[in-house]
Structure formats: structure tokens, C-alpha cells
Amino acid sequence: MDQEEIFMKKIAMVGAGSMAEALISGMVNNQFIHNENIWVTNRCDSQKLQQLESKYSITTTYRLEELFQGSDVVILAVKPKDAGAALAKIRPYLTNQTLLISVLAGVSIQTLERLAGKNLAVVRAMPNTSATIGKSATALAFNQALSQDQKGLVEKLFATIGLTRFVEESHLDAVTGLSGSGPAYFYYLVEAMEKSAAEIGLDANLAKELIVQTLLGTAEMLKNSEKPSQQLRHEVTSPGGTTEAGIRVLEHHQVQEAFIDCIKEATQQSKRLGMKLSEELIHSRMNATGD
Ligand SMILES: NC(=O)c1ccc[n+]([C@@H]2O[C@H](COP(=O)([O-])OP(=O)(O)OC[C@H]3O[C@@H](n4cnc5c(N)ncnc54)[C@H](OP(=O)(O)O)[C@@H]3O)[C@@H](O)[C@H]2O)c1
């Protein structure tokens, strides 16, 4: 499927919160599909729908027949706890041709298939909060029903909010622990650098500028250089110099080990939450239908 064909498609979005808006903004800014062909609904916040409509020239509605008419791509962007109610509502409009894309953290493809009650193509995306500025690192997992055309479409769609990589679904918890929660780890590090800047007598605004530029420069180096991160660090660490003195303190406090434990724990938490959530969603579905 080429970009011209994609441009004419219709996408139905269920959920109009921050992740939905990041995707809308990405699609609109990159002319991914015709603005008016992005159809959005939410639970009840009509003001939010009006805002999105006037900001991005997209279409919003509460009439589900209208939302799903001629739309074979559906993006589910509600909170995971609301997935059961949202899917129960849209289930009658899903067909075997529908491509269901979920950005819900922790809800497995199998659970989505069961809640949808159809044999349809399902993609699970794990973006991060930098999607709002088009700089997400997004991992995508999919089921066997996904066609090559659909895979290409999904890859292009998520490229509008940043980097995309396909992974096995079994790796999504690790992705969540690493890059899903990743922005918060860097914010935490920056917080520490800001606190230290205050203690060593630097103006807060100046310190923030210096820290952010240092972070950007480091990210660019890592992106553009073929050298591993450890080598880049060694190259800027002269024996007996300032960096070495600072790193010695980090090593004394076992900061690397702490980061490794942090990411492992976030991964485990993603597994635990995902299992609990999937069980709850299936259980409430069974209660509702008497299955
Ligand atoms: N934000 C992130 O950085 C991020 C990163 C990775 C993954 N995610 C995933 O993205 C999903 C959405 O997160 P978010 O931050 O965008 O949430 P959010 O801002 O709270 O938005 C949730 C949206 O879902 C709508 N909704 C709830 N129940 C609904 C229903 N039954 N039918 C239709 N719409 C319904 C809400 O409508 P009302 O406002 O009318 O209630 C709201 O528009 C989550 O599952 C999260 O795991 C988010």
C-alpha cells in the first residue's frame, strides 16, 4: 500500500486523551491521512472533541455507526481499566477486516481478541510520553491475522510520532520497563543534576539550559556514533580528571546497578499489572455475557 492509498483511508479513534492527541498531531503534521478522515470519539467530554476538531480539522462524533462506517482501522486509546467497557461498546462494529490497534499498556493481544470477539488483525503498541512531540520510541507487536499491507500501514502510522520497532509480544513488558518508563528515568536524573547545580551555586535557569543541551548533545552522539556508550564514556574520562572523580562517586553508590534493578523491577511490574488487568477484563466480560 503506497502513501497515496493510505492518505484516503479512514481511521476511527476511540479515546481522545493525551496519547490519542499525540497520534492525531503526528498524523496531521505528517499528512498521513486526510485530516477529515481521522474520526474520533470519547466517553463524554464533548468539549475535548470540539477542541480537537478545531485544532486539527478532524472529525468527531458520538454516533458509532458514523464513526465506524467505512473505517477498517480502529485505534483504541482509552485507559486500560476502561478497555472492557470501550470494547463492549464498539464490538458490534468490528469485523474480520478491521485492523485493531491498541496503545493500552498491559492488555495482551489475546485479551483484545477475546474482548473483540472476532478473528481480526490486532496490533499492540507501546509508545512513550515523548509521542506528544513526535519523539516516541514505540514498540509494536502483532497477531497472525495482520497482513503485510496492514503491517506497513501501522509502521508508517507510528513513524509519525517517532521511532518504531516490531518486537515479539513477549518482549513488550521489557520495552515498557525500558523505553515506556524511560523518559521518567531521565527526568529523575535531570532532577538530581538540577539539585546539585543549586548546591554548587549555579543559577537555576542557566543550569537547566546547560543540562538540557548536554542531554541533547549526548543523545545525538549516541545516535550518530558507532561506538558503544561505554567507549564514548571512557573517551571523555581522562585519568585523574574531573569526570573520573565524579564517576568514582557514582560507582561507589552503585548507580549503574540501581538503574539495572530499576528497569528489571519496572519490567516485572508491567508483567504483574498486565496479568491482573487481563484477568479482570476477561472476568468482567464473562460475567457480562454469561460465557
Ligand atoms: N500518555 C502516555 O504517555 C502513554 C504512553 C504509553 C501508553 N499509553 C496508553 O495510552 C492509553 C491512553 O492514555 P492517555 O494518557 O491518552 O489517557 P487519557 O488522557 O486519560 O484519555 C483516555 C481517553 O479515553 C476515553 N474513554 C474512556 N472510556 C471510554 C469509552 N468507554 N468509550 C470511548 N472513550 C472512552 C476518555 O474519554 P472521556 O475524557 O470522555 O472520559 C479519554 O478521551 C492508555 O491505555 C495508556 O496505557 C499512554
The ligand as an SDF file (V2000), in Angstrom:
LIG
                    3D

 48 52  0  0  0  0  0  0  0  0999 V2000
    0.0740    9.0430   27.8540 N   0  0  0  0  0  0  0  0  0  0  0  0
    1.1690    8.3310   27.6120 C   0  0  0  0  0  0  0  0  0  0  0  0
    2.3080    8.8270   27.6190 O   0  0  0  0  0  0  0  0  0  0  0  0
    1.0620    6.8690   27.2670 C   0  0  0  0  0  0  0  0  0  0  0  0
    2.2200    6.1300   26.9600 C   0  0  0  0  0  0  0  0  0  0  0  0
    2.0820    4.7750   26.6040 C   0  0  0  0  0  0  0  0  0  0  0  0
    0.8310    4.2010   26.5400 C   0  0  0  0  0  0  0  0  0  0  0  0
   -0.2610    4.9550   26.8600 N   0  0  0  0  0  0  0  0  0  0  0  0
   -1.5700    4.3020   26.8310 C   0  0  0  0  0  0  0  0  0  0  0  0
   -2.4820    5.1240   26.1360 O   0  0  0  0  0  0  0  0  0  0  0  0
   -3.7960    4.8950   26.6460 C   0  0  0  0  0  0  0  0  0  0  0  0
   -4.4950    6.2260   26.7820 C   0  0  0  0  0  0  0  0  0  0  0  0
   -3.7690    7.0060   27.6990 O   0  0  0  0  0  0  0  0  0  0  0  0
   -3.9880    8.5760   27.8010 P   0  0  0  0  0  0  0  0  0  0  0  0
   -2.9010    9.1140   28.6390 O   0  0  0  0  0  0  0  0  0  0  0  0
   -4.2380    9.1480   26.4470 O   0  0  0  0  0  0  0  0  0  0  0  0
   -5.3770    8.5780   28.6360 O   0  0  0  0  0  0  0  0  0  0  0  0
   -6.3840    9.8030   28.8930 P   0  0  0  0  0  0  0  0  0  0  0  0
   -5.7250   11.0870   28.5680 O   0  0  0  0  0  0  0  0  0  0  0  0
   -6.9590    9.5880   30.2490 O   0  0  0  0  0  0  0  0  0  0  0  0
   -7.5410    9.5490   27.8150 O   0  0  0  0  0  0  0  0  0  0  0  0
   -8.4080    8.4650   27.8790 C   0  0  0  0  0  0  0  0  0  0  0  0
   -9.4970    8.6880   26.8650 C   0  0  0  0  0  0  0  0  0  0  0  0
  -10.3150    7.5200   26.8200 O   0  0  0  0  0  0  0  0  0  0  0  0
  -11.6770    7.9510   26.7230 C   0  0  0  0  0  0  0  0  0  0  0  0
  -12.5780    6.8590   27.1380 N   0  0  0  0  0  0  0  0  0  0  0  0
  -12.6590    6.2340   28.3310 C   0  0  0  0  0  0  0  0  0  0  0  0
  -13.6180    5.2840   28.3080 N   0  0  0  0  0  0  0  0  0  0  0  0
  -14.1720    5.3190   27.0620 C   0  0  0  0  0  0  0  0  0  0  0  0
  -15.2160    4.6090   26.4320 C   0  0  0  0  0  0  0  0  0  0  0  0
  -15.9020    3.6490   27.0600 N   0  0  0  0  0  0  0  0  0  0  0  0
  -15.5190    4.9170   25.1440 N   0  0  0  0  0  0  0  0  0  0  0  0
  -14.8430    5.8900   24.4880 C   0  0  0  0  0  0  0  0  0  0  0  0
  -13.8360    6.6130   25.0460 N   0  0  0  0  0  0  0  0  0  0  0  0
  -13.5040    6.3370   26.3240 C   0  0  0  0  0  0  0  0  0  0  0  0
  -11.7280    9.1600   27.6170 C   0  0  0  0  0  0  0  0  0  0  0  0
  -12.9100    9.9120   27.3480 O   0  0  0  0  0  0  0  0  0  0  0  0
  -13.5180   10.9740   28.4280 P   0  0  0  0  0  0  0  0  0  0  0  0
  -12.4550   12.0140   28.6120 O   0  0  0  0  0  0  0  0  0  0  0  0
  -14.7440   11.4920   27.7720 O   0  0  0  0  0  0  0  0  0  0  0  0
  -13.7580   10.1740   29.6830 O   0  0  0  0  0  0  0  0  0  0  0  0
  -10.4380    9.8530   27.1710 C   0  0  0  0  0  0  0  0  0  0  0  0
  -10.6610   10.5750   25.9800 O   0  0  0  0  0  0  0  0  0  0  0  0
   -3.6340    4.1660   27.9790 C   0  0  0  0  0  0  0  0  0  0  0  0
   -4.1580    2.8770   27.8450 O   0  0  0  0  0  0  0  0  0  0  0  0
   -2.1530    4.1160   28.2310 C   0  0  0  0  0  0  0  0  0  0  0  0
   -1.7530    2.8550   28.7380 O   0  0  0  0  0  0  0  0  0  0  0  0
   -0.1840    6.2660   27.2100 C   0  0  0  0  0  0  0  0  0  0  0  0
  1  2  1  0
  2  3  2  0
  2  4  1  0
  4  5  1  0
  4 48  2  0
  5  6  2  0
  6  7  1  0
  7  8  2  0
  8  9  1  0
  8 48  1  0
  9 10  1  0
  9 46  1  0
 10 11  1  0
 11 12  1  0
 11 44  1  0
 12 13  1  0
 13 14  1  0
 14 15  2  0
 14 16  1  0
 14 17  1  0
 17 18  1  0
 18 19  2  0
 18 20  1  0
 18 21  1  0
 21 22  1  0
 22 23  1  0
 23 24  1  0
 23 42  1  0
 24 25  1  0
 25 26  1  0
 25 36  1  0
 26 27  1  0
 26 35  1  0
 27 28  2  0
 28 29  1  0
 29 30  1  0
 29 35  2  0
 30 31  1  0
 30 32  2  0
 32 33  1  0
 33 34  2  0
 34 35  1  0
 36 37  1  0
 36 42  1  0
 37 38  1  0
 38 39  2  0
 38 40  1  0
 38 41  1  0
 42 43  1  0
 44 45  1  0
 44 46  1  0
 46 47  1  0
M  CHG  2   8   1  16  -1
M  END
$$$$
